[in-house]
Structures are given as C-alpha cells and as structure tokens.
Amino acid sequence: MNHGPTFTFTTLILALTFIGLLDGCLAGLLFRRRRWYLWGLLGAALALASEEAYSWYRWAYIGAGPLGRAAGYGGCAYLVAEIAALLPLVAVCALSFVRSLRRAAQWLGAVWLALCLSAGAYGCTWGNEPEEVHTIPVAVKDLPASFEGYSIAQVTDTHIGPYYGTDDLDAALGAAGVSGADLTVITGDLIDDLRYLPDTARILHSRQRDYRDGVLYVWGNHEYYRGRESVRQALEGAGIPILENAHTAVRRGNDALYIVGVDYPWTKGAGHGAEMRAMADEAFSGVPTGAPVVFLAHHSDFIDEGFARGAALTLTGHTHGMQFGIAGRPVWSQFKYVRGMYEDGGVLGYVSRGDGGWFPFRLGCGRELVLFELHRK
C-alpha cells in the first residue's frame, strides 16, 4: 500500500520550469522580440530560481531572517503567477498574429501579466494572513437535552513548519477556548517539521485543559510523510487520544454523544471506497443505533460514509478549500467535497478550508477556525 506522495518533486520542478519556458516564449512572441527564445530561457531561469527559493526556505526558514522569508514567499508568488499566466498568454499571443489586433493583444497581455504578479504577491501575503473564526449552528436529531448548545472546535491542516508556527497553533487553540468550545478536534496534517514536535505537544497538553472534554485527533496523510510514529508518541505523551478507526463517548450523566474517527485511506481507484467503508465499519462498531454521532476524518471523501451511516455531522479537511476561489467557490478541484457545508437527508458534512497550509498562497479562500454548535432538532 502506498503511504507516500504520488508525484516526485523532481517532476514538479521540471513541469514548473517548462511552464516558465513557455511563458517566456509566449511573451517574447507577443511583444515581437526578435530573440523570443531568449525570453523563454529567461522565463525558465526565473521559474527555476523561484522553485529553489521556495525549496530552500522550507528547510532553512528558522534562521533565514526577513530577506530569506521574502525570498521564500516571493518564490511562491512568482510560481503562482506563472501558472495563472499561461493559458491567457496563449490566447493573446495567437490574437497578436492578426495585425489589426496586435496592439490590443499586447495591451491585454501586459495587463494580464501585471494582474498575475499582483495576485501572486497578494495571495502570499495579505490573502494568507487572516484566520476567520466563526460559529455554525447544527441541528442534531435525538440530541439529548444535556448536550444542547454543545460546541466543537475544528482545527485542521496546520502543517506546522515554515508557513504556520507553534505560536499560530497556540493562538488558534486559545481562540477556540475563548469562544467556548467544549471539545476541540484536530482532523489531521498537524505538523510538517518534526523539530517543532516537542513544542507542539507541550501546547496541546497545556491547551486541552481549556476545553471541558479536551482534544481528540485523527490522522492525516502528512503524518505518514513526516513520521507517524513520532507524532503518535508525542500526542500520547501529551495525553491526546487518537481515534484510529475507533470511537469514544462524551458523557453528560446517562446521556452520550459519540465521536467517531478514522485513519487516512491510501487505496486508489476502485478500492478507495472499499477501504473507507472498512475503516468506517471498524470505527462505528459498537456505536448504539440512533445515537447522535460526530464523525471525524481527514479525507473529505468520508463525507459519503457519514451520510450513509446517519452521522449528524462529519468533519473533514485535506482539501484546504483549494486555497483559491472566486465568489466563495473553488475554481477547480479533483475532490467531490471541496469546502464548506454539504447536506444529505438531514445530516451534514463539512470540509474546512484549514488553519494553515504547506504552500502559503490563498486568494478568495482564507484560513478558518470553525466552531460547530449543536442544537436539538
């Protein structure tokens, strides 16, 4: 079973460098530069330099200082801009070969390039900075009266490392406590730089006392990449329960709210759904029929399992909301469930946009900390 990335960074670097080459060639042709191919080489060189700045900053950020941080974020901004620029550049370059449209095409091309660069710079700075904290009321069938108003905070996809620090985690957990969360759940992809694992565990251990029912955790895919057993040991040492195809009950006297959690599914293709069903079967085993359930998973595809099993609320992450959207909707996605709330037959599933990320660009898709307030239906 594959427990690692399905692509190599070498492939990604080659693809981005090729996009830079195409962008440069297209710009040279658009503006009728005799040696347009040299513009292509310049575009490839800028893309490669941006990739190297991004890769270097991922590992050297601790001592990089302001200039190093600017280089790392600037590299990200340029890579976003070059990807966004490509297809419109093809169109305006083609238009420029019609003599009567050449000047208009060149003007449009210049404006588009400026917009792409501006969007890249904005998305890697102000667009990536604020974290929205908001509360969503959830109506739950057969919720016991003792759980009326029960509040669950979801933290997910923090990816602690170069773009989200332990101070950010502490602030998010603090905000959840101030907002009155009874329970905080972390739905995977907690940390990318294990050098910060001891501080992360310390903060989680300290902050769990802010919530009446503590903190619960389910695995994401990045724990497998970075060292799941190291993360497990740190979480267990901090007293954070891991729901690994398992469930637990939060009790108020004789009443219970069941929290069910699953591992990350790695099977691709036809076996993907079967693996998720097997995980959910194990996790739900022993949960009383008709009991109110909050279902936790990292991969948003588990929302279908939550719907099928009547879980009142399924909380997921993984997609980061695709980090780019227009009018509150993602421009593209390979996921069935991408961001926000989904409903089927009176039960709900939510995909968080995430608290952090491994690539520091967001445009029309800000970071979020969500509190779900349960009410009797």
RONU-676924 format. One record per residue (C-alpha): chain; residue in three letters; z, x, y. Coordinates in steps of 0.1 Angstrom, whole numbers, plus 5000, padded with zeros to 4 digits. Last residue first. Example, Ala and Ser with C-alpha at 12.3 -4.5 7.8 and 13.67 -1.06 7.14 Angstrom:
+------+------+------+------+------+
| unit | code |   pz |   px |   py |
+------+------+------+------+------+
|    A |  SER | 5071 | 5137 | 4989 |
|    A |  ALA | 5078 | 5123 | 4955 |
+------+------+------+------+------+
This chain:
+------+------+------+------+------+
| unit | code |   pz |   px |   py |
+------+------+------+------+------+
|    A |  LYS | 5161 | 4662 | 5193 |
|    A |  ARG | 5193 | 4682 | 5198 |
|    A |  HIS | 5189 | 4712 | 5221 |
|    A |  LEU | 5184 | 4749 | 5215 |
|    A |  GLU | 5180 | 4773 | 5245 |
|    A |  PHE | 5155 | 4800 | 5239 |
|    A |  LEU | 5159 | 4831 | 5261 |
|    A |  VAL | 5129 | 4852 | 5268 |
|    A |  LEU | 5126 | 4888 | 5281 |
|    A |  GLU | 5091 | 4895 | 5293 |
|    A |  ARG | 5066 | 4922 | 5302 |
|    A |  GLY | 5037 | 4910 | 5324 |
|    A |  CYS | 5003 | 4898 | 5312 |
|    A |  GLY | 4979 | 4893 | 5341 |
|    A |  LEU | 4973 | 4931 | 5340 |
|    A |  ARG | 4994 | 4954 | 5319 |
|    A |  PHE | 4989 | 4990 | 5312 |
|    A |  PRO | 5015 | 5015 | 5299 |
|    A |  PHE | 5003 | 5020 | 5264 |
|    A |  TRP | 5031 | 5021 | 5238 |
|    A |  GLY | 5047 | 4989 | 5250 |
|    A |  GLY | 5078 | 4974 | 5266 |
|    A |  ASP | 5096 | 4941 | 5267 |
|    A |  GLY | 5071 | 4921 | 5247 |
|    A |  ARG | 5045 | 4894 | 5254 |
|    A |  SER | 5064 | 4873 | 5230 |
|    A |  VAL | 5047 | 4851 | 5205 |
|    A |  TYR | 5065 | 4818 | 5199 |
|    A |  GLY | 5063 | 4793 | 5171 |
|    A |  LEU | 5074 | 4756 | 5173 |
|    A |  VAL | 5081 | 4727 | 5150 |
|    A |  GLY | 5071 | 4691 | 5160 |
|    A |  GLY | 5042 | 4688 | 5137 |
|    A |  ASP | 5026 | 4720 | 5148 |
|    A |  GLU | 5034 | 4738 | 5181 |
|    A |  TYR | 5025 | 4771 | 5197 |
|    A |  MET | 5043 | 4788 | 5225 |
|    A |  GLY | 5033 | 4820 | 5243 |
|    A |  ARG | 5011 | 4849 | 5233 |
|    A |  VAL | 4985 | 4858 | 5207 |
|    A |  TYR | 4985 | 4836 | 5176 |
|    A |  LYS | 4953 | 4839 | 5156 |
|    A |  PHE | 4951 | 4876 | 5163 |
|    A |  GLN | 4920 | 4898 | 5169 |
|    A |  SER | 4923 | 4891 | 5207 |
|    A |  TRP | 4902 | 4888 | 5238 |
|    A |  VAL | 4905 | 4879 | 5275 |
|    A |  PRO | 4941 | 4868 | 5270 |
|    A |  ARG | 4952 | 4837 | 5288 |
|    A |  GLY | 4976 | 4832 | 5317 |
|    A |  ALA | 4949 | 4828 | 5343 |
|    A |  ILE | 4932 | 4860 | 5332 |
|    A |  GLY | 4947 | 4884 | 5307 |
|    A |  PHE | 4955 | 4919 | 5297 |
|    A |  GLN | 4986 | 4932 | 5278 |
|    A |  MET | 4972 | 4918 | 5245 |
|    A |  GLY | 5001 | 4894 | 5246 |
|    A |  HIS | 5021 | 4924 | 5234 |
|    A |  THR | 5005 | 4915 | 5200 |
|    A |  HIS | 5035 | 4926 | 5178 |
|    A |  GLY | 5059 | 4898 | 5188 |
|    A |  THR | 5074 | 4869 | 5168 |
|    A |  LEU | 5099 | 4841 | 5170 |
|    A |  THR | 5096 | 4810 | 5148 |
|    A |  LEU | 5114 | 4779 | 5159 |
|    A |  ALA | 5124 | 4747 | 5141 |
|    A |  ALA | 5114 | 4762 | 5107 |
|    A |  GLY | 5095 | 4735 | 5089 |
|    A |  ARG | 5084 | 4756 | 5060 |
|    A |  ALA | 5047 | 4753 | 5066 |
|    A |  PHE | 5051 | 4758 | 5104 |
|    A |  GLY | 5072 | 4789 | 5099 |
|    A |  GLU | 5047 | 4803 | 5074 |
|    A |  ASP | 5019 | 4797 | 5099 |
|    A |  ILE | 5040 | 4815 | 5126 |
|    A |  PHE | 5041 | 4845 | 5102 |
|    A |  ASP | 5007 | 4855 | 5116 |
|    A |  SER | 5026 | 4867 | 5147 |
|    A |  HIS | 5037 | 4899 | 5130 |
|    A |  HIS | 5072 | 4909 | 5139 |
|    A |  ALA | 5091 | 4881 | 5122 |
|    A |  LEU | 5122 | 4859 | 5128 |
|    A |  PHE | 5126 | 4823 | 5117 |
|    A |  VAL | 5151 | 4801 | 5134 |
|    A |  VAL | 5162 | 4774 | 5109 |
|    A |  PRO | 5180 | 4740 | 5111 |
|    A |  ALA | 5189 | 4728 | 5076 |
|    A |  GLY | 5166 | 4703 | 5060 |
|    A |  THR | 5167 | 4719 | 5026 |
|    A |  PRO | 5195 | 4744 | 5023 |
|    A |  VAL | 5185 | 4780 | 5027 |
|    A |  GLY | 5189 | 4797 | 4993 |
|    A |  SER | 5155 | 4813 | 4992 |
|    A |  PHE | 5141 | 4813 | 5027 |
|    A |  ALA | 5138 | 4852 | 5028 |
|    A |  GLU | 5124 | 4855 | 4993 |
|    A |  ASP | 5098 | 4828 | 4998 |
|    A |  ALA | 5090 | 4842 | 5033 |
|    A |  MET | 5082 | 4876 | 5018 |
|    A |  ALA | 5060 | 4861 | 4990 |
|    A |  ARG | 5042 | 4839 | 5015 |
|    A |  MET | 5035 | 4869 | 5038 |
|    A |  GLU | 5021 | 4889 | 5009 |
|    A |  ALA | 4999 | 4860 | 4998 |
|    A |  GLY | 4986 | 4856 | 5033 |
|    A |  HIS | 4975 | 4893 | 5036 |
|    A |  GLY | 4961 | 4894 | 5001 |
|    A |  ALA | 4927 | 4881 | 5011 |
|    A |  GLY | 4921 | 4908 | 5037 |
|    A |  LYS | 4947 | 4934 | 5045 |
|    A |  THR | 4982 | 4940 | 5029 |
|    A |  TRP | 5007 | 4956 | 5052 |
|    A |  PRO | 5031 | 4927 | 5060 |
|    A |  TYR | 5062 | 4936 | 5081 |
|    A |  ASP | 5096 | 4925 | 5068 |
|    A |  VAL | 5110 | 4890 | 5071 |
|    A |  GLY | 5139 | 4873 | 5088 |
|    A |  VAL | 5157 | 4839 | 5085 |
|    A |  ILE | 5184 | 4828 | 5109 |
|    A |  TYR | 5202 | 4796 | 5096 |
|    A |  LEU | 5223 | 4775 | 5120 |
|    A |  ALA | 5254 | 4762 | 5103 |
|    A |  ASP | 5280 | 4735 | 5108 |
|    A |  ASN | 5314 | 4734 | 5090 |
|    A |  GLY | 5332 | 4752 | 5118 |
|    A |  ARG | 5305 | 4767 | 5140 |
|    A |  ARG | 5286 | 4790 | 5118 |
|    A |  VAL | 5256 | 4814 | 5122 |
|    A |  ALA | 5240 | 4817 | 5087 |
|    A |  THR | 5221 | 4847 | 5074 |
|    A |  HIS | 5187 | 4851 | 5059 |
|    A |  ALA | 5167 | 4877 | 5039 |
|    A |  ASN | 5133 | 4892 | 5036 |
|    A |  GLU | 5147 | 4923 | 5054 |
|    A |  LEU | 5171 | 4908 | 5079 |
|    A |  ILE | 5187 | 4939 | 5093 |
|    A |  PRO | 5223 | 4936 | 5105 |
|    A |  ILE | 5233 | 4958 | 5135 |
|    A |  GLY | 5266 | 4975 | 5129 |
|    A |  ALA | 5257 | 5006 | 5150 |
|    A |  GLY | 5258 | 5028 | 5118 |
|    A |  GLU | 5235 | 5002 | 5101 |
|    A |  LEU | 5211 | 5005 | 5130 |
|    A |  ALA | 5211 | 5043 | 5130 |
|    A |  GLN | 5207 | 5045 | 5092 |
|    A |  ARG | 5178 | 5019 | 5093 |
|    A |  VAL | 5161 | 5038 | 5121 |
|    A |  SER | 5162 | 5070 | 5101 |
|    A |  GLU | 5149 | 5051 | 5070 |
|    A |  ARG | 5120 | 5036 | 5090 |
|    A |  GLY | 5107 | 5069 | 5102 |
|    A |  ARG | 5081 | 5069 | 5131 |
|    A |  TYR | 5051 | 5052 | 5115 |
|    A |  TYR | 5071 | 5027 | 5094 |
|    A |  GLU | 5093 | 5018 | 5123 |
|    A |  HIS | 5061 | 5012 | 5142 |
|    A |  ASN | 5051 | 4983 | 5120 |
|    A |  GLY | 5080 | 4961 | 5130 |
|    A |  TRP | 5112 | 4954 | 5110 |
|    A |  VAL | 5137 | 4926 | 5117 |
|    A |  TYR | 5170 | 4928 | 5136 |
|    A |  LEU | 5200 | 4907 | 5145 |
|    A |  VAL | 5224 | 4912 | 5174 |
|    A |  GLY | 5259 | 4898 | 5180 |
|    A |  ASP | 5271 | 4862 | 5175 |
|    A |  ARG | 5292 | 4858 | 5206 |
|    A |  TYR | 5270 | 4880 | 5226 |
|    A |  ASP | 5281 | 4908 | 5249 |
|    A |  ARG | 5298 | 4926 | 5220 |
|    A |  GLN | 5263 | 4935 | 5208 |
|    A |  ARG | 5259 | 4956 | 5239 |
|    A |  SER | 5281 | 4985 | 5228 |
|    A |  HIS | 5265 | 4989 | 5193 |
|    A |  LEU | 5231 | 4984 | 5207 |
|    A |  ILE | 5236 | 5010 | 5234 |
|    A |  ARG | 5250 | 5035 | 5209 |
|    A |  ALA | 5221 | 5029 | 5185 |
|    A |  THR | 5196 | 5035 | 5213 |
|    A |  ASP | 5214 | 5067 | 5224 |
|    A |  PRO | 5213 | 5080 | 5188 |
|    A |  LEU | 5176 | 5070 | 5184 |
|    A |  TYR | 5164 | 5087 | 5216 |
|    A |  ARG | 5150 | 5118 | 5198 |
|    A |  LEU | 5134 | 5092 | 5175 |
|    A |  ASP | 5106 | 5086 | 5200 |
|    A |  ASP | 5087 | 5055 | 5191 |
|    A |  ILE | 5115 | 5029 | 5191 |
|    A |  LEU | 5122 | 4992 | 5187 |
|    A |  ASP | 5089 | 4981 | 5172 |
|    A |  GLY | 5105 | 4950 | 5157 |
|    A |  THR | 5117 | 4915 | 5164 |
|    A |  ILE | 5151 | 4922 | 5180 |
|    A |  VAL | 5173 | 4891 | 5181 |
|    A |  THR | 5201 | 4885 | 5206 |
|    A |  LEU | 5227 | 4858 | 5199 |
|    A |  ASP | 5249 | 4836 | 5221 |
|    A |  ALA | 5228 | 4844 | 5252 |
|    A |  GLY | 5245 | 4835 | 5285 |
|    A |  SER | 5220 | 4849 | 5311 |
|    A |  VAL | 5244 | 4877 | 5318 |
|    A |  GLY | 5242 | 4888 | 5282 |
|    A |  ALA | 5204 | 4887 | 5281 |
|    A |  ALA | 5203 | 4906 | 5313 |
|    A |  GLY | 5225 | 4933 | 5298 |
|    A |  LEU | 5203 | 4936 | 5268 |
|    A |  ALA | 5173 | 4941 | 5291 |
|    A |  ALA | 5191 | 4966 | 5313 |
|    A |  ASP | 5203 | 4986 | 5282 |
|    A |  LEU | 5168 | 4986 | 5268 |
|    A |  ASP | 5154 | 4998 | 5302 |
|    A |  ASP | 5181 | 5026 | 5303 |
|    A |  THR | 5170 | 5036 | 5268 |
|    A |  GLY | 5136 | 5042 | 5281 |
|    A |  TYR | 5102 | 5025 | 5281 |
|    A |  TYR | 5070 | 5043 | 5288 |
|    A |  PRO | 5076 | 5077 | 5273 |
|    A |  GLY | 5098 | 5066 | 5244 |
|    A |  ILE | 5114 | 5033 | 5234 |
|    A |  HIS | 5087 | 5011 | 5219 |
|    A |  THR | 5103 | 4980 | 5234 |
|    A |  ASP | 5082 | 4957 | 5212 |
|    A |  THR | 5107 | 4929 | 5210 |
|    A |  VAL | 5139 | 4914 | 5226 |
|    A |  GLN | 5144 | 4877 | 5220 |
|    A |  ALA | 5175 | 4860 | 5235 |
|    A |  ILE | 5190 | 4830 | 5216 |
|    A |  SER | 5210 | 4804 | 5234 |
|    A |  TYR | 5229 | 4775 | 5218 |
|    A |  GLY | 5228 | 4745 | 5242 |
|    A |  GLU | 5239 | 4720 | 5214 |
|    A |  PHE | 5250 | 4741 | 5185 |
|    A |  SER | 5283 | 4721 | 5178 |
|    A |  ALA | 5263 | 4689 | 5179 |
|    A |  PRO | 5244 | 4700 | 5148 |
|    A |  LEU | 5207 | 4704 | 5152 |
|    A |  ASP | 5190 | 4678 | 5130 |
|    A |  LYS | 5156 | 4682 | 5146 |
|    A |  VAL | 5155 | 4710 | 5172 |
|    A |  ALA | 5143 | 4706 | 5208 |
|    A |  VAL | 5137 | 4740 | 5224 |
|    A |  PRO | 5143 | 4748 | 5261 |
|    A |  ILE | 5126 | 4780 | 5273 |
|    A |  THR | 5145 | 4804 | 5295 |
|    A |  HIS | 5130 | 4831 | 5316 |
|    A |  VAL | 5134 | 4868 | 5324 |
|    A |  GLU | 5102 | 4884 | 5337 |
|    A |  GLU | 5101 | 4922 | 5335 |
|    A |  PRO | 5085 | 4939 | 5364 |
|    A |  GLU | 5068 | 4974 | 5360 |
|    A |  ASN | 5035 | 4973 | 5341 |
|    A |  GLY | 5014 | 4955 | 5368 |
|    A |  TRP | 5030 | 4976 | 5395 |
|    A |  THR | 5020 | 5009 | 5380 |
|    A |  CYS | 4995 | 5012 | 5351 |
|    A |  GLY | 4979 | 4979 | 5358 |
|    A |  TYR | 4974 | 4987 | 5395 |
|    A |  ALA | 4957 | 5021 | 5388 |
|    A |  GLY | 4934 | 5006 | 5361 |
|    A |  ALA | 4926 | 4976 | 5383 |
|    A |  SER | 4918 | 4999 | 5412 |
|    A |  LEU | 4895 | 5021 | 5391 |
|    A |  CYS | 4877 | 4990 | 5377 |
|    A |  LEU | 4874 | 4975 | 5411 |
|    A |  ALA | 4859 | 5007 | 5426 |
|    A |  LEU | 4834 | 5009 | 5397 |
|    A |  TRP | 4824 | 4972 | 5402 |
|    A |  VAL | 4819 | 4977 | 5439 |
|    A |  ALA | 4796 | 5007 | 5433 |
|    A |  GLY | 4777 | 4989 | 5407 |
|    A |  LEU | 4772 | 4958 | 5428 |
|    A |  TRP | 4759 | 4980 | 5457 |
|    A |  GLN | 4736 | 4998 | 5433 |
|    A |  ALA | 4723 | 4965 | 5419 |
|    A |  ALA | 4717 | 4952 | 5454 |
|    A |  ARG | 4697 | 4983 | 5464 |
|    A |  ARG | 4677 | 4982 | 5432 |
|    A |  LEU | 4668 | 4945 | 5432 |
|    A |  SER | 4633 | 4947 | 5447 |
|    A |  ARG | 4625 | 4978 | 5427 |
|    A |  VAL | 4634 | 4962 | 5393 |
|    A |  PHE | 4648 | 4993 | 5375 |
|    A |  SER | 4681 | 4986 | 5392 |
|    A |  LEU | 4686 | 4955 | 5372 |
|    A |  ALA | 4690 | 4975 | 5340 |
|    A |  CYS | 4716 | 4997 | 5357 |
|    A |  VAL | 4734 | 4965 | 5368 |
|    A |  ALA | 4736 | 4952 | 5333 |
|    A |  VAL | 4746 | 4985 | 5316 |
|    A |  LEU | 4772 | 4991 | 5342 |
|    A |  PRO | 4786 | 4956 | 5336 |
|    A |  LEU | 4791 | 4966 | 5299 |
|    A |  LEU | 4808 | 5000 | 5306 |
|    A |  ALA | 4832 | 4995 | 5335 |
|    A |  ALA | 4861 | 4980 | 5316 |
|    A |  ILE | 4862 | 5009 | 5292 |
|    A |  GLU | 4860 | 5035 | 5319 |
|    A |  ALA | 4887 | 5018 | 5340 |
|    A |  VAL | 4912 | 5015 | 5311 |
|    A |  LEU | 4907 | 5052 | 5303 |
|    A |  TYR | 4912 | 5061 | 5340 |
|    A |  ALA | 4945 | 5042 | 5343 |
|    A |  CYS | 4959 | 5058 | 5311 |
|    A |  GLY | 4950 | 5093 | 5324 |
|    A |  GLY | 4967 | 5084 | 5357 |
|    A |  TYR | 4998 | 5074 | 5339 |
|    A |  GLY | 5000 | 5107 | 5321 |
|    A |  ALA | 4990 | 5128 | 5352 |
|    A |  ALA | 5014 | 5109 | 5375 |
|    A |  ARG | 5043 | 5114 | 5350 |
|    A |  GLY | 5034 | 5151 | 5349 |
|    A |  LEU | 5035 | 5153 | 5387 |
|    A |  PRO | 5068 | 5134 | 5388 |
|    A |  GLY | 5086 | 5156 | 5363 |
|    A |  ALA | 5072 | 5165 | 5328 |
|    A |  GLY | 5105 | 5175 | 5312 |
|    A |  ILE | 5111 | 5144 | 5291 |
|    A |  TYR | 5074 | 5134 | 5292 |
|    A |  ALA | 5062 | 5163 | 5270 |
|    A |  TRP | 5053 | 5143 | 5239 |
|    A |  ARG | 5035 | 5112 | 5252 |
|    A |  TYR | 5026 | 5131 | 5284 |
|    A |  TRP | 5003 | 5154 | 5264 |
|    A |  SER | 4984 | 5126 | 5247 |
|    A |  TYR | 4979 | 5108 | 5280 |
|    A |  ALA | 4968 | 5139 | 5298 |
|    A |  GLU | 4945 | 5149 | 5269 |
|    A |  GLU | 4929 | 5115 | 5269 |
|    A |  SER | 4923 | 5117 | 5306 |
|    A |  ALA | 4908 | 5151 | 5303 |
|    A |  LEU | 4885 | 5138 | 5275 |
|    A |  ALA | 4874 | 5109 | 5297 |
|    A |  LEU | 4868 | 5131 | 5327 |
|    A |  ALA | 4847 | 5155 | 5306 |
|    A |  ALA | 4827 | 5127 | 5291 |
|    A |  GLY | 4820 | 5113 | 5326 |
|    A |  LEU | 4810 | 5148 | 5338 |
|    A |  LEU | 4787 | 5152 | 5309 |
|    A |  GLY | 4771 | 5118 | 5317 |
|    A |  TRP | 4767 | 5128 | 5353 |
|    A |  LEU | 4749 | 5159 | 5340 |
|    A |  TYR | 4726 | 5136 | 5322 |
|    A |  TRP | 4716 | 5119 | 5355 |
|    A |  ARG | 4700 | 5151 | 5366 |
|    A |  ARG | 4676 | 5134 | 5390 |
|    A |  ARG | 4703 | 5111 | 5403 |
|    A |  ARG | 4689 | 5076 | 5408 |
|    A |  PHE | 4721 | 5058 | 5417 |
|    A |  LEU | 4719 | 5036 | 5386 |
|    A |  LEU | 4706 | 5064 | 5364 |
|    A |  GLY | 4735 | 5086 | 5373 |
|    A |  ALA | 4760 | 5057 | 5369 |
|    A |  LEU | 4745 | 5049 | 5335 |
|    A |  CYS | 4748 | 5085 | 5323 |
|    A |  GLY | 4784 | 5088 | 5335 |
|    A |  ASP | 4794 | 5055 | 5319 |
|    A |  LEU | 4777 | 5065 | 5286 |
|    A |  LEU | 4795 | 5099 | 5285 |
|    A |  GLY | 4828 | 5082 | 5293 |
|    A |  ILE | 4822 | 5057 | 5264 |
|    A |  PHE | 4814 | 5087 | 5242 |
|    A |  THR | 4847 | 5103 | 5251 |
|    A |  LEU | 4866 | 5071 | 5244 |
|    A |  ALA | 4850 | 5069 | 5209 |
|    A |  LEU | 4856 | 5106 | 5201 |
|    A |  ILE | 4893 | 5103 | 5212 |
|    A |  LEU | 4897 | 5071 | 5191 |
|    A |  THR | 4882 | 5087 | 5160 |
|    A |  THR | 4905 | 5117 | 5164 |
|    A |  PHE | 4934 | 5094 | 5170 |
|    A |  THR | 4929 | 5081 | 5135 |
|    A |  PHE | 4925 | 5044 | 5126 |
|    A |  THR | 4943 | 5021 | 5101 |
|    A |  PRO | 4977 | 5032 | 5112 |
|    A |  GLY | 5002 | 5038 | 5085 |
|    A |  HIS | 5021 | 5019 | 5057 |
|    A |  ASN | 4990 | 5014 | 5034 |
|    A |  MET | 5000 | 5000 | 5000 |
+------+------+------+------+------+
